[in-house]
Amino acid sequence: MLLREFLPGDQEAFCSLQQDQDVGQFMDWLPRTREQAEAAFLDALEQQLMPIRRRFFYAVEVDSIVAGSVGFTLLSGDSADCGWFFRKNFWGKGIGTMAVALLVEDAFAKGISKLKASARSQNIGSIRVAEKCGFQRLGEKNGRVFFEAINSPKM
Ligand SMILES: CC(C)(COP(=O)(O)OP(=O)(O)OC[C@H]1O[C@@H](n2cnc3c(N)ncnc32)[C@H](O)[C@@H]1OP(=O)(O)O)[C@@H](O)C(=O)NCCC(=O)NCCS
């Protein structure tokens, strides 16, 4: 598996992921229309060229196929908010855990010291992924569980 920047040829995989009702069942902002998904894809490409980049959304490639997307958006200071989603036929194979672990590594390597995440309380799979990748549960509010992962450099 590898995390890599999105390429123009990934548009179909990206849009089908964002248009899938099952993928979006626990997210308020998904599924997207084709038009919205294409705009988000364009943004993912454009962000790569920004002198000051805010969003780092990557393709998760498994056996040369885009299996999903993971990424983070910079907040104030050195913290960021992250998210992850995968195509249905890749669920339940440990791919989420592996990809999010790589994402945390990438964010910390880029100088992020606090990575935030949240998931609907019913999204057991996503909550497990966060826990398995070292996120600490901060609490639960309005049907969402909130997490953060802190980069604490080893002495
Ligand atoms: C939720 C999601 C990210 C999980 O990814 P995944 O690759 O299937 O997860 P993994 O295979 O790495 O599994 C991680 C753990 O979660 C558990 N798990 C995964 N899906 C589960 C589900 N639907 N119900 C209960 N447990 C689940 C696994 O059993 C594993 O736990 P274990 O190691 O204790 O046995 C994936 O299903 C997905 O992309 N869903 C749609 C988008 C989404 O909801 N994104 C998160 C928004 S916050």
The ligand as a Gaussian input file, in Angstrom:
#p B3LYP/6-31G(d) Opt

LIG

0 1
 C      -14.966000       2.799000       8.468000
 C      -13.827000       2.377000       7.544000
 C      -12.870000       3.547000       7.425000
 C      -13.104000       1.185000       8.131000
 O      -12.023000       0.836000       7.306000
 P      -11.579000      -0.692000       7.128000
 O      -10.456000      -0.743000       6.181000
 O      -12.791000      -1.469000       6.789000
 O      -11.097000      -1.018000       8.607000
 P      -10.081000      -2.162000       9.048000
 O      -10.261000      -3.355000       8.177000
 O       -8.715000      -1.579000       9.148000
 O      -10.627000      -2.531000      10.487000
 C      -10.253000      -1.848000      11.655000
 C      -11.059000      -2.374000      12.810000
 O      -12.420000      -1.957000      12.693000
 C      -13.284000      -3.090000      12.695000
 N      -14.370000      -2.772000      11.765000
 C      -14.249000      -2.342000      10.485000
 N      -15.480000      -2.119000       9.980000
 C      -16.375000      -2.431000      10.956000
 C      -17.795000      -2.382000      11.031000
 N      -18.540000      -1.977000      10.006000
 N      -18.374000      -2.755000      12.192000
 C      -17.634000      -3.137000      13.260000
 N      -16.261000      -3.177000      13.251000
 C      -15.651000      -2.839000      12.098000
 C      -12.418000      -4.252000      12.244000
 O      -12.939000      -5.472000      12.691000
 C      -11.098000      -3.890000      12.905000
 O      -11.169000      -4.126000      14.286000
 P      -10.273000      -5.215000      15.053000
 O       -8.876000      -5.056000      14.548000
 O      -10.477000      -4.881000      16.465000
 O      -10.847000      -6.513000      14.615000
 C      -14.385000       1.979000       6.148000
 O      -15.404000       1.044000       6.330000
 C      -14.972000       3.141000       5.351000
 O      -14.272000       3.746000       4.558000
 N      -16.272000       3.439000       5.556000
 C      -16.944000       4.481000       4.807000
 C      -16.382000       5.867000       5.027000
 C      -16.311000       6.261000       6.492000
 O      -17.222000       6.016000       7.268000
 N      -15.203000       6.916000       6.839000
 C      -14.965000       7.398000       8.179000
 C      -15.668000       8.667000       8.434000
 S      -15.378000       9.222000      10.093000

